[in-house]
């Protein structure tokens, strides 16, 4: 696969602030050196000011939905009304700004409305409102327990599958990839074999979400990544590094979103090569403050 076929997006937070535009120019120039196409993915936590600034840059964009929303998308809830509203509103935003690709989380073990985090509301503050002790690893931690073999899980998984079909029919001009989840607060799209493959829907594979899920559920990270690549239609990869290791107890695990060059034991070069060999062409460096150093690191992994 030629490098000029690769779209390398950066999460929008990397280009905000006084030095944001300078970083954008440096990142775009570095992408050009390697033959990658530069783009920006608007993050779901971005305020209107961040979105307007990024739109003004005039570069290719994708979306991490839902944008500017009060509620997250949950296709597993009994009532789909809130999620339908957010999907249609995000489709309008995407078409207005000539975006055709989006990613979202859509499988949570609750019927309650799920507040969207960002714009002054933290992830734990919002997701804590849907916390269910019976879904927790110890009844207290945000980290998920093993509910993957329950009747409720199967029922909600079938809901998600049916509603993803609705999304494909409702928005034929747009790509809405469903992303694998970080294993917290009953987020349930964790593995290909348990859920994602059965959806038969375009997927986004997040490196650190799977890294955490594999550890929490005592599975092999690279095996589970290959399961996604072999059994799912992976159209997008969220690439970032995690500092967490087996020395961290399960209840204290967090997400990644760190630069690719930080010390870690993930073997990201192997992960990137496997994604490359599976034909993935869209990578998002979902790193809060990504720089050209991350492009150099990605290129080294890609060409290894």
C-alpha positions as CSV (number, residue, x, y, z in Angstrom):
1,X,0.0,0.0,0.0
2,X,1.4,3.4,-1.0
3,X,1.7,6.1,1.7
4,X,-0.3,8.5,-0.4
5,X,-3.3,6.3,0.1
6,X,-3.1,6.8,3.9
7,X,-5.2,9.4,5.7
8,X,-3.6,10.4,8.9
9,X,-6.0,12.4,11.1
10,X,-5.2,14.2,14.3
11,X,-7.6,14.8,17.1
12,X,-8.7,18.4,17.1
13,X,-7.3,19.3,20.5
14,X,-3.8,19.2,19.1
15,X,-4.3,22.5,17.2
16,X,-6.1,24.7,19.7
17,X,-4.5,27.6,21.5
18,X,-1.9,30.2,20.6
19,X,0.5,27.6,19.1
20,X,-2.2,25.5,17.5
21,X,-1.9,26.8,13.9
22,X,1.9,26.5,14.0
23,X,1.6,22.9,15.1
24,X,-0.9,22.3,12.3
25,X,1.5,23.6,9.7
26,X,4.4,21.5,11.1
27,X,2.2,18.4,11.2
28,X,0.9,18.9,7.7
29,X,4.4,19.4,6.3
30,X,5.7,16.3,8.1
31,X,2.8,14.2,6.7
32,X,3.7,15.5,3.2
33,X,7.3,14.4,3.7
34,X,6.1,10.8,4.2
35,X,3.3,11.0,1.6
36,X,0.5,10.8,4.1
37,X,-2.7,12.8,3.6
38,X,-3.2,15.2,6.6
39,X,-6.6,15.6,8.3
40,X,-8.3,16.5,11.6
41,X,-10.9,14.6,13.5
42,X,-13.2,16.8,15.5
43,X,-13.5,15.3,19.0
44,X,-16.8,14.8,20.6
45,X,-15.7,16.9,23.6
46,X,-14.8,19.9,21.5
47,X,-16.6,23.2,22.2
48,X,-18.1,25.3,19.4
49,X,-15.0,27.6,19.5
50,X,-12.7,24.6,18.8
51,X,-14.9,23.3,16.0
52,X,-15.1,26.8,14.3
53,X,-11.3,27.2,14.5
54,X,-10.7,23.8,12.9
55,X,-13.3,24.4,10.2
56,X,-11.4,27.7,9.4
57,X,-8.2,25.8,8.7
58,X,-9.7,24.4,5.5
59,X,-8.3,20.9,5.9
60,X,-10.0,17.5,5.4
61,X,-12.0,16.6,8.5
62,X,-13.8,13.7,10.1
63,X,-16.0,13.6,13.2
64,X,-16.0,11.8,16.5
65,X,-19.7,11.9,17.1
66,X,-21.7,13.2,18.8
67,X,-20.5,16.8,18.3
68,X,-22.0,19.6,20.4
69,X,-24.4,17.2,22.1
70,X,-26.1,17.0,25.4
71,X,-26.3,13.2,25.2
72,X,-24.2,10.3,24.0
73,X,-25.4,7.8,21.5
74,X,-26.6,4.5,22.9
75,X,-28.1,2.1,20.5
76,X,-28.6,-0.5,23.3
77,X,-31.1,1.6,25.1
78,X,-34.8,0.6,25.0
79,X,-35.7,4.1,23.7
80,X,-33.8,5.2,20.6
81,X,-35.3,8.7,20.4
82,X,-32.4,10.7,22.0
83,X,-29.8,8.8,19.9
84,X,-31.8,9.3,16.7
85,X,-31.9,13.0,17.4
86,X,-28.1,13.2,18.0
87,X,-27.4,11.1,14.9
88,X,-29.5,13.2,12.6
89,X,-28.1,16.4,14.0
90,X,-24.5,15.2,13.6
91,X,-25.3,14.1,10.0
92,X,-26.4,17.7,9.4
93,X,-23.2,19.1,10.8
94,X,-21.1,16.6,8.8
95,X,-22.8,17.5,5.5
96,X,-22.6,21.2,6.2
97,X,-18.8,20.9,6.6
98,X,-18.3,18.3,3.9
99,X,-17.4,15.5,6.2
100,X,-18.2,11.9,5.2
101,X,-16.6,9.9,8.0
102,X,-17.5,9.7,11.7
103,X,-16.9,7.4,14.6
104,X,-19.0,6.9,17.8
105,X,-19.5,4.8,20.9
106,X,-22.9,3.1,20.9
107,X,-23.3,0.2,23.2
108,X,-23.9,0.8,26.9
109,X,-25.6,-1.4,29.4
110,X,-28.3,1.0,30.4
111,X,-31.7,2.5,29.4
112,X,-30.9,5.8,31.1
113,X,-30.0,8.9,29.0
114,X,-26.2,9.1,28.9
115,X,-24.9,12.7,29.3
116,X,-22.2,13.6,26.8
117,X,-18.9,14.6,28.4
118,X,-16.8,17.7,27.5
119,X,-17.6,21.4,27.5
120,X,-17.1,21.6,31.2
121,X,-18.3,18.1,32.1
122,X,-15.8,15.3,32.8
123,X,-16.1,11.7,31.6
124,X,-16.5,10.3,35.1
125,X,-19.0,13.0,36.0
126,X,-21.2,12.1,33.1
127,X,-20.7,8.3,33.0
128,X,-21.0,8.0,36.7
129,X,-24.7,8.9,36.4
130,X,-25.3,5.5,34.6
131,X,-23.1,3.4,37.0
132,X,-24.6,0.0,37.9
133,X,-22.8,-1.9,40.6
134,X,-23.7,-5.2,39.1
135,X,-21.8,-4.2,36.0
136,X,-18.7,-3.4,37.9
137,X,-15.7,-5.6,38.5
138,X,-16.1,-5.2,42.3
139,X,-19.4,-3.4,42.7
140,X,-17.6,-0.1,43.3
141,X,-15.1,0.5,40.5
142,X,-16.0,2.1,37.2
143,X,-14.2,-0.8,35.5
144,X,-16.5,-3.4,34.0
145,X,-17.0,-6.9,35.3
146,X,-17.8,-9.9,33.2
147,X,-21.4,-9.4,32.0
148,X,-20.6,-10.7,28.5
149,X,-22.4,-14.0,29.0
150,X,-25.6,-12.6,30.4
151,X,-29.1,-12.5,28.8
152,X,-29.2,-8.8,29.1
153,X,-26.0,-8.4,27.2
154,X,-27.3,-10.6,24.4
155,X,-30.6,-8.7,24.3
156,X,-28.8,-5.3,24.1
157,X,-26.3,-6.6,21.5
158,X,-29.2,-7.6,19.2
159,X,-30.7,-4.1,19.6
160,X,-27.4,-2.5,18.6
161,X,-27.1,-4.8,15.5
162,X,-30.6,-3.9,14.3
163,X,-30.1,-0.1,14.9
164,X,-26.7,-0.1,13.1
165,X,-28.6,-1.5,10.1
166,X,-31.0,1.5,10.5
167,X,-28.0,3.9,10.4
168,X,-26.7,2.4,7.2
169,X,-30.1,2.8,5.6
170,X,-30.8,6.3,7.0
171,X,-27.4,7.8,6.2
172,X,-26.2,6.1,3.0
173,X,-23.9,9.0,2.1
174,X,-22.1,9.0,5.5
175,X,-19.9,6.5,7.3
176,X,-20.6,6.0,11.0
177,X,-18.1,3.6,12.4
178,X,-18.8,2.0,15.7
179,X,-15.8,2.0,18.1
180,X,-14.7,-0.6,20.6
181,X,-15.1,0.7,24.1
182,X,-12.9,1.4,27.1
183,X,-14.2,-1.1,29.7
184,X,-15.9,1.2,32.1
185,X,-19.4,2.1,33.3
186,X,-21.0,-0.8,31.4
187,X,-19.6,0.1,28.0
188,X,-20.0,-3.1,26.2
189,X,-18.5,-3.2,22.7
190,X,-15.2,-4.6,23.9
191,X,-14.2,-7.5,21.6
192,X,-14.8,-8.7,18.0
193,X,-15.9,-12.2,19.0
194,X,-18.3,-11.1,21.6
195,X,-20.0,-8.2,19.8
196,X,-18.4,-6.2,17.0
197,X,-18.1,-9.0,14.4
198,X,-21.8,-9.8,14.8
199,X,-22.8,-6.3,14.0
200,X,-21.6,-6.6,10.4
201,X,-21.0,-2.8,10.4
202,X,-17.9,-0.7,9.7
203,X,-15.7,-0.5,12.8
204,X,-13.1,1.8,14.4
205,X,-10.4,-0.1,16.3
206,X,-9.0,1.9,19.3
207,X,-5.6,0.7,20.4
208,X,-5.8,1.7,24.1
209,X,-9.4,0.7,24.6
210,X,-8.6,-2.8,23.5
211,X,-5.3,-2.7,25.5
212,X,-7.3,-2.0,28.7
213,X,-10.2,-4.5,27.8
214,X,-7.7,-7.3,27.1
215,X,-6.0,-6.8,30.5
216,X,-9.3,-6.5,32.4
217,X,-10.7,-9.7,30.8
218,X,-7.4,-11.6,30.9
219,X,-7.0,-11.9,27.1
220,X,-4.2,-11.3,24.7
221,X,-4.1,-7.8,23.2
222,X,-2.6,-8.7,19.8
223,X,-4.9,-11.8,19.4
224,X,-7.9,-9.7,20.1
225,X,-6.7,-6.9,17.7
226,X,-6.3,-9.5,14.9
227,X,-9.8,-10.8,15.6
228,X,-11.1,-7.3,14.8
229,X,-9.0,-7.1,11.7
230,X,-10.0,-10.5,10.5
231,X,-13.7,-10.5,11.4
232,X,-14.8,-6.9,11.2
233,X,-14.8,-4.3,8.5
234,X,-12.2,-2.0,10.2
235,X,-12.4,1.3,8.4
236,X,-10.6,3.4,11.0
237,X,-8.0,3.0,13.7
238,X,-7.6,5.3,16.8
239,X,-3.9,5.1,17.6
240,X,-2.4,6.2,20.9
241,X,-0.2,4.8,23.6
242,X,-1.0,3.7,27.1
243,X,1.4,3.7,30.1
244,X,-0.5,1.0,31.9
245,X,1.0,-2.5,32.5
246,X,0.2,-5.7,34.4
247,X,1.7,-4.0,37.5
248,X,-1.5,-1.8,37.7
249,X,-4.4,-3.4,39.4
250,X,-7.5,-3.7,37.3
251,X,-9.6,-1.2,39.2
252,X,-7.1,1.5,38.6
253,X,-6.7,1.3,34.9
254,X,-7.3,4.3,32.7
255,X,-7.2,5.2,29.0
256,X,-4.2,6.2,27.0
257,X,-4.2,9.2,24.6
258,X,-0.5,9.5,25.1
259,X,2.3,10.2,22.5
260,X,3.4,7.1,20.6
261,X,7.0,7.4,21.9
262,X,6.2,7.2,25.6
263,X,7.5,4.1,27.4
264,X,5.0,1.3,27.0
265,X,4.8,-2.4,26.5
266,X,2.0,-2.5,23.9
267,X,4.3,-3.3,20.9
268,X,2.6,-0.7,18.8
269,X,4.8,-1.4,15.8
270,X,3.3,-4.9,15.6
271,X,-0.2,-3.4,16.0
272,X,0.3,-0.9,13.2
273,X,1.9,-3.5,10.9
274,X,-1.1,-5.8,11.4
275,X,-3.5,-2.9,10.6
276,X,-1.5,-2.1,7.5
277,X,-1.5,-5.7,6.3
278,X,-5.2,-5.9,6.9
279,X,-5.7,-2.9,4.5
280,X,-6.6,-0.2,7.0
281,X,-6.1,3.2,5.3
282,X,-7.5,5.7,7.9
283,X,-5.6,6.3,11.1
284,X,-6.4,8.9,13.8
285,X,-3.6,9.9,16.2
286,X,-6.0,10.4,19.1
287,X,-3.3,12.1,21.1
288,X,-4.3,15.2,23.1
289,X,-1.3,17.2,22.1
290,X,0.1,15.4,19.1
291,X,3.2,16.8,17.4
292,X,5.4,15.9,14.3
293,X,7.2,13.5,16.6
294,X,4.1,11.3,16.6
295,X,4.1,11.3,12.8
296,X,7.8,10.2,12.7
297,X,6.9,7.4,15.2
298,X,3.9,6.3,13.1
299,X,5.9,6.3,9.9
300,X,8.6,4.2,11.5
301,X,6.0,1.7,12.6
302,X,4.2,1.8,9.2
303,X,7.4,1.2,7.2
304,X,8.8,-1.5,9.6
